[in-house]
Amino acid sequence: MPTIILDTDFLSSFLKIGRCDLIPLLYQIEQAVIPIAVHRELAQTDLLPQLLAIPWINVSTVGRSPDETLLQDSTFQTLAACRSNQWE
């Protein structure tokens, strides 16, 4: 089953019209995930109580950023070193 990550604009639109029940039907899912940042943004609105009442939406941390992944990659580090030497 796919993992669906909802962003603030999308989710808040459905919360505002009171039709979050359409999201699982649209994507044919049983669970969805929102990043902590989305939860924080919605916590600053009057939509938070509605969000907390939806049992199939889970707050989760998202994996490492692309920058962090690249910085850990040895091939990328080698390319960066070659590029740096080219300009010396």
Short mmCIF file of the C-alpha atoms (twelve columns), coordinates in Angstrom:
data_MODEL
# 
_entry.id   MODEL 
# 
loop_
_atom_site.group_PDB 
_atom_site.id 
_atom_site.type_symbol 
_atom_site.label_atom_id 
_atom_site.label_alt_id 
_atom_site.label_comp_id 
_atom_site.label_asym_id 
_atom_site.label_seq_id 
_atom_site.Cartn_x 
_atom_site.Cartn_y 
_atom_site.Cartn_z 
_atom_site.pdbx_PDB_model_num 
ATOM 1  C CA . MET A 1  0.000   0.000  0.000   1 
ATOM 2  C CA . PRO A 2  1.446   3.425  -0.920  1 
ATOM 3  C CA . THR A 3  2.476   6.023  1.625   1 
ATOM 4  C CA . ILE A 4  0.855   9.379  1.039   1 
ATOM 5  C CA . ILE A 5  2.461   12.496 2.511   1 
ATOM 6  C CA . LEU A 6  0.070   15.422 2.760   1 
ATOM 7  C CA . ASP A 7  1.220   19.034 2.635   1 
ATOM 8  C CA . THR A 8  -0.326  21.952 4.502   1 
ATOM 9  C CA . ASP A 9  -2.162  23.584 1.597   1 
ATOM 10 C CA . PHE A 10 -3.774  20.370 0.425   1 
ATOM 11 C CA . LEU A 11 -4.757  19.182 3.889   1 
ATOM 12 C CA . SER A 12 -5.985  22.545 5.144   1 
ATOM 13 C CA . SER A 13 -8.240  22.877 2.086   1 
ATOM 14 C CA . PHE A 14 -10.004 19.636 2.949   1 
ATOM 15 C CA . LEU A 15 -10.123 20.534 6.646   1 
ATOM 16 C CA . LYS A 16 -11.749 23.883 5.849   1 
ATOM 17 C CA . ILE A 17 -14.579 22.283 3.899   1 
ATOM 18 C CA . GLY A 18 -14.920 19.421 6.374   1 
ATOM 19 C CA . ARG A 19 -14.305 16.733 3.753   1 
ATOM 20 C CA . CYS A 20 -11.091 14.966 4.775   1 
ATOM 21 C CA . ASP A 21 -13.065 11.761 4.317   1 
ATOM 22 C CA . LEU A 22 -12.532 12.189 0.572   1 
ATOM 23 C CA . ILE A 23 -8.729  11.898 0.794   1 
ATOM 24 C CA . PRO A 24 -8.555  8.140  1.510   1 
ATOM 25 C CA . LEU A 25 -11.155 7.541  -1.198  1 
ATOM 26 C CA . LEU A 26 -9.184  9.579  -3.717  1 
ATOM 27 C CA . TYR A 27 -5.857  7.863  -3.046  1 
ATOM 28 C CA . GLN A 28 -7.290  4.486  -1.981  1 
ATOM 29 C CA . ILE A 29 -5.312  4.463  1.269   1 
ATOM 30 C CA . GLU A 30 -5.919  3.542  4.886   1 
ATOM 31 C CA . GLN A 31 -3.240  5.802  6.398   1 
ATOM 32 C CA . ALA A 32 -1.571  9.096  5.479   1 
ATOM 33 C CA . VAL A 33 1.423   10.921 6.900   1 
ATOM 34 C CA . ILE A 34 2.036   14.571 7.605   1 
ATOM 35 C CA . PRO A 35 5.491   15.936 8.412   1 
ATOM 36 C CA . ILE A 36 6.011   17.650 11.748  1 
ATOM 37 C CA . ALA A 37 6.252   20.983 9.913   1 
ATOM 38 C CA . VAL A 38 2.708   20.542 8.571   1 
ATOM 39 C CA . HIS A 39 1.445   19.764 12.078  1 
ATOM 40 C CA . ARG A 40 3.187   22.909 13.395  1 
ATOM 41 C CA . GLU A 41 1.645   25.075 10.682  1 
ATOM 42 C CA . LEU A 42 -1.842  23.728 11.308  1 
ATOM 43 C CA . ALA A 43 -1.347  24.125 15.065  1 
ATOM 44 C CA . GLN A 44 -1.231  27.873 14.461  1 
ATOM 45 C CA . THR A 45 -4.766  27.808 13.030  1 
ATOM 46 C CA . ASP A 46 -8.194  26.854 14.270  1 
ATOM 47 C CA . LEU A 47 -7.991  23.661 12.155  1 
ATOM 48 C CA . LEU A 48 -5.903  21.688 14.668  1 
ATOM 49 C CA . PRO A 49 -8.873  20.160 16.568  1 
ATOM 50 C CA . GLN A 50 -10.272 18.833 13.294  1 
ATOM 51 C CA . LEU A 51 -6.884  17.393 12.336  1 
ATOM 52 C CA . LEU A 52 -6.449  15.658 15.687  1 
ATOM 53 C CA . ALA A 53 -9.851  14.000 15.275  1 
ATOM 54 C CA . ILE A 54 -8.725  12.140 12.133  1 
ATOM 55 C CA . PRO A 55 -7.320  8.749  13.187  1 
ATOM 56 C CA . TRP A 56 -5.856  7.784  9.808   1 
ATOM 57 C CA . ILE A 57 -3.456  10.756 9.627   1 
ATOM 58 C CA . ASN A 58 -0.125  10.204 11.383  1 
ATOM 59 C CA . VAL A 59 2.535   12.782 12.189  1 
ATOM 60 C CA . SER A 60 5.953   11.550 11.174  1 
ATOM 61 C CA . THR A 61 9.461   12.706 10.595  1 
ATOM 62 C CA . VAL A 62 10.539  12.528 6.991   1 
ATOM 63 C CA . GLY A 63 13.866  10.943 6.035   1 
ATOM 64 C CA . ARG A 64 17.126  12.759 5.555   1 
ATOM 65 C CA . SER A 65 17.208  15.768 3.285   1 
ATOM 66 C CA . PRO A 66 18.801  15.392 -0.170  1 
ATOM 67 C CA . ASP A 67 21.689  17.597 1.001   1 
ATOM 68 C CA . GLU A 68 22.417  15.303 3.935   1 
ATOM 69 C CA . THR A 69 22.270  12.257 1.675   1 
ATOM 70 C CA . LEU A 70 24.689  13.788 -0.838  1 
ATOM 71 C CA . LEU A 71 27.149  14.847 1.831   1 
ATOM 72 C CA . GLN A 72 27.314  11.248 3.061   1 
ATOM 73 C CA . ASP A 73 27.863  9.848  -0.440  1 
ATOM 74 C CA . SER A 74 31.525  9.032  -1.217  1 
ATOM 75 C CA . THR A 75 31.075  9.502  -4.986  1 
ATOM 76 C CA . PHE A 76 29.710  12.983 -4.444  1 
ATOM 77 C CA . GLN A 77 32.610  13.818 -2.141  1 
ATOM 78 C CA . THR A 78 35.062  12.629 -4.810  1 
ATOM 79 C CA . LEU A 79 33.368  14.769 -7.455  1 
ATOM 80 C CA . ALA A 80 33.441  17.778 -5.154  1 
ATOM 81 C CA . ALA A 81 37.165  17.245 -4.507  1 
ATOM 82 C CA . CYS A 82 37.907  16.948 -8.263  1 
ATOM 83 C CA . ARG A 83 35.948  20.109 -8.976  1 
ATOM 84 C CA . SER A 84 37.776  21.944 -6.202  1 
ATOM 85 C CA . ASN A 85 41.196  20.871 -7.552  1 
ATOM 86 C CA . GLN A 86 40.233  22.019 -11.044 1 
ATOM 87 C CA . TRP A 87 39.997  25.638 -9.877  1 
ATOM 88 C CA . GLU A 88 43.348  25.688 -8.062  1 
# 
